Each structure stands twice: as C-alpha cells, then as structure tokens.
C-alpha cells in the first residue's frame, strides 16, 4: 500500500465537514474519498484503453460510416 501526505486547505475542509458522516474520523473519510476517486479514474482509463481501436479496425469502420460522414473532420477530432 502506498502512503502519501496530503495537505487540504482549512477553508475547503470547513466547507465539506458537514458532509462527513457523524462518528467517522476525518482522515478515514478523506481516505475513502481518495480511494473512490482513484477507482473511478482507473475504471475510466481501463474503459478508454478497451475502446482504443487499431488502424485496421478503424479502416474497417470507414466502410460502415453513414452517407455524408466527414472522414477528415472525424480524424482531426480523434487525434
């Protein structure tokens, strides 16, 4: 397990403090929030990797594009 020291502005902590479940230690709450955020980021990264197509897969998709599809614009937006 990795251990990091984190500094949080007191004003920000004062704003979120009411959201912390009563009886839950603030450090435990912060730990849970960071783990939830990292889990979400990891899932998004995994999903992005799984939707990455190889060149041959992208070329095969051109034949299935709808009429009037702007290939040049699609490639510009993709890269």
N, C-alpha and C positions, 0 to 999 in steps of 0.2 A: 504494500500500500504506500502511496506517495503522501508526503506531508508537506504542506505549504503554509506559510504565514500570510494572512490576508489582512489588509487594513481597510476598514469601512468608515466612511465619513460619519461622524456622530449625528449630523443633521439628517442624513439618509436613514440611518438606523432608527432615529426617533420617529421618522415617518412610517417605517414598516413594523415597528414594535407592536402596534395594536393588532397586526395580522398574525402574530406569533401565538400559537395555542398556549393557553394558560397552563403552567406547570411544566412546559417544555423549556429547557435551557436554551438560551440564545445561540450558543455555539453549536448545539445539536441541530437547531433549526437552520442555521447557516449551512451546516454540513449537508443536510437534507436538500436544501435549495440548490447547492452547487452540484450535488450528485444528480438531481433531476435535470438540471440544465445540461450537464455533460452527457447524460444518457440520451437526451433529445438531440444534441449535436452529433453524437456518434451514430444515431439512427438515421439522421439526415445525410450524413456523409456516406453511410453504407448504401442508402437508397440512391444517392447520386451516382455512386460507383456502379451500381447494378443497372442503371439506366444509360450508362455510357455505351454508345454503340461503336463498333469497329467501322473502318472505312467501307468494307464490303457490305456491312449491314445497312449503313447509311445510303450507299449507292442502290441497293435493292429497294429501299424505301422510295426512291425517286420515281420508280415505275408505278407506284401506288398513290402518288400525290394527286389531289383533286385538280380539275381543269382550272387554269388561271393561276395556279400556285407559283409564287415568285421564288424560284430557287436561290437566286443571288441574294435576295433580302434575307431569306432563311439562313443561309450560310454566314452572312455578315452578323446576324444577331446571335448565332450559335457560337461563333469564335470572336 
